[in-house]
Amino acid sequence: MKSKWMITFLVPLVLLLLVLGWVFINGAGVEREPAAPIEVLNVEQIKINPNGFELDVSNTGPEALTVSQVIVDDSVWNFSMTPDSILNRFEDGKITINYPWVEGDPHTILLISENGIITEAVIDAASLTPEFSWDNVLNYGFIGFYVGIVPITLGLLWYPFMKRLKKSWVNAILALTVGLLLFLFFGTLFDGFEIGADAPSVFQGNMVVIMSTILTFLLLIGFDQYQQQRQKSKGYISIGIALLMATGIGLHNFGEGLAIGSSFALGEAALGTFLIIGFTLHNITEGIGIAAPLLKTNPKISQFVLLGTIAGAPAILGTWFGGFVFSPIWGAVFLGIGAGAILQVIFVISKMLIEDHKRNNEPAVSWMNFAGFTLGILIMYFTAFFVKF
């Protein structure tokens, strides 16, 4: 019986392999030359130095390609390419162009392949690309500290005030937290789509964001259920929710750091006092959200320090990553993970609120909770006006 059972598995598998082998060897049956060569050359990053431009490129097309000509601002220009002008599939290369660029001016670079396929790279406003140095590391780190850790800590400082509120107000603050997180969830998801679109099309950046979001959400849901089976302490659940929230917000702030660091690297943004104030206003509410699940417990100061670090420090890492080693596909992965973590916290807090109202024979959604939820979304919406750069 067991052998017959295995045969029912092996026969379709063998037939499938035969069909795939036939198609691979003989083609699909329609032999027709493509109207144009299929070539895909991706410009991963443009670095600007005093002597000109350095372009990091990769071949994500189905066949090898050769870069034969470079045009800068409508003029044919000499270039050198390493390791070679011929790139095999998924091979990376570096194109060096000695060009007298002008500070603040736009420049357009056209890379032309041997088959005449053109890849365009645009520099909106030329400025020197920051090089890795300890001064730049400190400067970027300070920016990440100011827009990440500082506002989160300020939000956590409202914990003693919120602790004295009545239970109905505590639930309204939790509903406000759900509103904050829902806005952050969609913001993180859309940021991931924007960054994923810059990745080579063969890697399907948007699908990477979606897969990372779903898998993270399911993984955290399973882990949460496992922990609840082992220990049902109310205090443990509260600190666990706060940790998950801090992790999700931290990954969101990592995305903010990516945007800041990469903008500086491309010379497309100047972080002034107005932007710093905007980030502080926008992120301070995240600290309030992290503190909300702890209102029914008595956490230690060390736990607040831990939560603030988890939520705020990734902004520093994101600024470094964006400024020095930014990769669109990894940015898509991180932001997808952040969106999944935030979605899981929304699920847990919403479930906790509904169960609490059921135990007290109250409506699942009260007007007070609805007002808190709406206020949370509006706070994030209006403070976001200050941080669009």
N, C-alpha and C positions, 0 to 999 in steps of 0.2 A: 504494500500500500504506500509506503514511504517513497519507494522508487517511482511509482506512478505519479505521486504528488510532485516530485522534483522534475519529472518529464514535462508536466503541464507548465512549469516555469521556464524550462530550458528551450522548448520548441519555439515559442514566440520570440524568445531572445535571439536564438540562432537565425531565424527568418529575418528579424529586424537588422541584424548585423550584415546578412547577405544583401538585403536591399540597399543599405547605406553604402556598402562596398561597391555595389554595381553603379550607383549614382556617382560615387567618388571617382571611379575609374573611367566610366563612359560618359559622364555628364548627365544633364537632365533630359537630353534628347533634342534640344534646340541649340544648334551651333550658330552663334551670331556674335560678331565682334562688337564691343561697346562703341557707341558714337564718340566717346572721349575717354581717355585713360582715367582710371579711378585712382586718384592720389589724394591723400589727406595729410597735410603738414600742419602740425599744431605749434603755435608759438606759446611756450609755457611761461616765459618771463622775459622782460626787457630790462637790462641793466644799462645805466648811463654813467660813463666815466669821463674824465677830462678829454680823452682821445676820441671818443665816439660811443658806439652802441655795441652791446653784447646780447645776442638773442639765444635763449635756450629753446631748442626746438625738438620735436619728436615726430616720428613717422608712425601714424596710427592707421594707415591705409592697408589694403590687402597685399601690396607688392612693394618692392624696393623703389625708391625715387632718388633723383639726382637734382640738387640745387645748382642751377647753371648761371643764374644772373640775379643781381640785386639792384633795385632802383630805389633811391632815396630822394624824396621831394622832386619827382619827375626827372631825375638825373641818374644815369647808369653809374654805379659806384663799385670800386674794387672791394673785395671781401676775402676773408679766409675762413675755413671751416674745419673743425676738428670733431671726431677723429678723421673724417673724410667727407667729401661732398656727396657721396652715395650713402644713403641711410636705408638699412634693411628695416623690415617691419618691426615696430616697437623699439627701434633703436633711437637713442638720444644723441643730439649733437649740439655744438656751440658755434654760432656764426659771429665773427668779429668784423665790425665795419668802422674804419677810421673816418670820422665825419665831423666837420666843424659845426656842431649843433649850437643853437642859440638858447640861452636861459629863458624859460617861460614861453618859448614858441612851440607851436605844434609841428610834428614831423610825421610823415607817412613813409613806411618802408614796404616795398613789394618784393616778395621772394618768388622767383620764377623758376619752375622746374624744367627739366630737359624736354618735357612734353608740352610746355607752354601753360601749365596750370599755375595760377597766381594765388599766393597767400598774402593777405594784407595784415600789417601790424601798425597800429596807430599810437602815437604818443601825443596826448592832448596838450600837455605843458611840460616841456623838458626841464629837468633839474637833476642834479647828481643823486644817484642811488646811494642811500646810506650804507657804508661798509661796516662789517662786523668789527666793533671795537668796544673796549670796556666802557668808554664814555657813552656810546650809543646804547649799550646794554643797560646802563644805569638810567639813562634818560627815558628809554622805552619802559623800563621797569617802573619808574616813578609815575609815568602816565597811567600804566595799568593799575598801580596801587591807588591812584587818585580816583579813577573811575570805577574801580571794583571794590576794594576792601573798605575804603572810607565811607561811601554811601551805605553799604550793607551794615557796617558797624553802627552808623547813625540810626538806621532803622531798628536794629536790635535794642538800642538804648530806650526805645519806647515800651519795652516789655514790662517794667514796673508799673507804668501807668495803665497798660491794658490788663494787668493782673488784677486790678481792683474793680474791674467792670463786672456787671451782672452776667449771668449765664446767657441770657438772650443776646446781649451785646457781644459776648465772646463768639457765639455762633454766627452773628452778623459779620464779625471780623474774619471768621473762617470762610464765610461766603464771599467776602471781599477778596480774600486770598485766592479763591477759585477763579474769580474774575481776572485778577492780576495774572494768574498762571495761564488762563485760557488765551489772553492776549499774547503772553510770552510764547506759548506753544505755537500759535500761528506765525508770530514774528520769527521765531527760530526756524520753523519749517520753510517759510518763504526765503529767509536768508540762505538756508541750505540749498534751495532750488536755484537761487541767483548764483551762488558760488559753484554749484554742480554744473551749471550751464557753461561755465568757463573751462571745465575739464574736457579732455578729448572725448568726442562723441562715442567712440568705441567702448568707453568705460560707463556710459549711461549714468551720468552724474545724478540726475533727478531720481532714478530708480535706486541708486545707492542711498540717497537720503530717505526714501520711503522704506526700503528694507531695513536700514539701521533703526528707524523710528519704530517700526512694528516689532522687530526682534527684541529691541531694548524694552519696549513696553511689556511684551509677553514674558521676557526673562525676569523682570522686576516683579510682575504680578505673581509668577510662580515662586520666586524667592520670598516674597512677602507672605504668601500662604504657608510656605514651609516654616517660616519663623513663627507665625501665629500658632501653628500646631505645637511647636516646641515650648513656647512661652507666651502666656496671655496676659502678662502684666500690663496695666494701663500705661504706666510710666514708660515701659519699654516701647510700646506701640507709638506713643507720642514722640519720643526722641527719634524713633525709626523714621516716622513721617518727616520730621524736621531734617534729618540727614538726607533722605531721598530728595526733599525739596531743595536743600542746599546744593546737592549734586547736580540736579537738573538746571538750577539757576546758574551754577558755576559753569556748566557747559555752554549755556546761553551767553554768559559773560565772556567765555573763551571766544565765541563768535564775534562779540563786540571788539575784543582785542585784535582778532584777525583783521577786521575791517580797518581799525585804526592803524595797525602796523603796516598793512599792505598799502594803505593810502599814502602813508609817509614814504614808503619805499618807491611808490610810483610818482611821488611829487604832486599828488592831486588833492591834498587837504592840508589845512593849517589848523592845528588844534589850539584855539584861543580860549580866552576866559569864558566866552559865551558857551562854547561846546562843553567845557568842564562843568559849568553850572547846570547845563542840560542833562548830562549824564548823572550828576549828583541827584537832581530832582527825580529823574527817571528810575534810578536804581535804589533810592532810599526806600521805596515801597517794597522792594524785594526783601529787605531786612525785616520789615513789619510782617510780611507773609511768612518768613521762616520762623519768627517768634510766635505766631498765632497758634500752631498746634501744641505749644508748650505751656499755654496759659492754665491748664488744669494740673500741672506738675510743678515741681520745684527744682529746676535744673541748676547745675553748678556753673560757676563762671567759666571754668575750663571748657564746658560744653558749648557755651556761647562763643568762646574763642575759636574752637574747632569748627563750628558752623559758619562763622564769619570768614574763616580762612578757606574752607571748602567752596563757599559761594563766591568769594571775591578774588582769591589768588589766581584762578584760571584766566582772569583778564590780563594779568601780567604775562603769563605763559603765551596767551594768544597774541599779545602785542609783539613779543619776541619772535614767535613763529611767523606771524604775518610780515614782520619787517625784514627777516633774514632768510627764512627757508619755506616760504608759503607754497603750498601745493593745493590746487582746487579740489582734487579728489579726496584728500585727507580732511580738508575743511568740510566737505560734504558729509563725510563719515562722522566727524565730531558733532556737527550740528544735528545730524539725524539722531545720534545717541542722546543729545540734549533734549530734543523734542520728545523722544520716547520716554525719557525720565520725567519730564514735566507732565506728560499725559498720564503717566501712572500715578503721580501725586494728585492730580485733579480727580482721578477715579477714586483714590483712597479717601480723600477728604470729603468728597461728595457722598460716598457711601457712609462715612462716619456721621455726617450731618443727618442723613435720612434715617439711619438707625436710632440716633439720639432722639429725633422727633417722634419716631414710632414708639419708643419706650415711654414717652411722656404723653402719648395719645394726642399728639399735635399734628397739624398738616405737614406733609413732607417739605413743602416750600412755603415759608411764611413771607409776609410782605417785608418784614425787616431784613430777612436773608436776601430776598430779591433786590432790595435797595442796596445792600452791601455788595452783592454780586455786580450790579450795574455800576456802582461807584468805582469798583475795582477796575472794570474795563475802561471807564471814562478817564480815570487817573492815568492809566498807562497810555491811553490814546493821546491825551492832551500834552503830557510830559514828553511824548515821543517827538513832538514838534521841535523840541530844542536839540535833538540829537541826530537830525537828518543832515548828513554832511556829504 
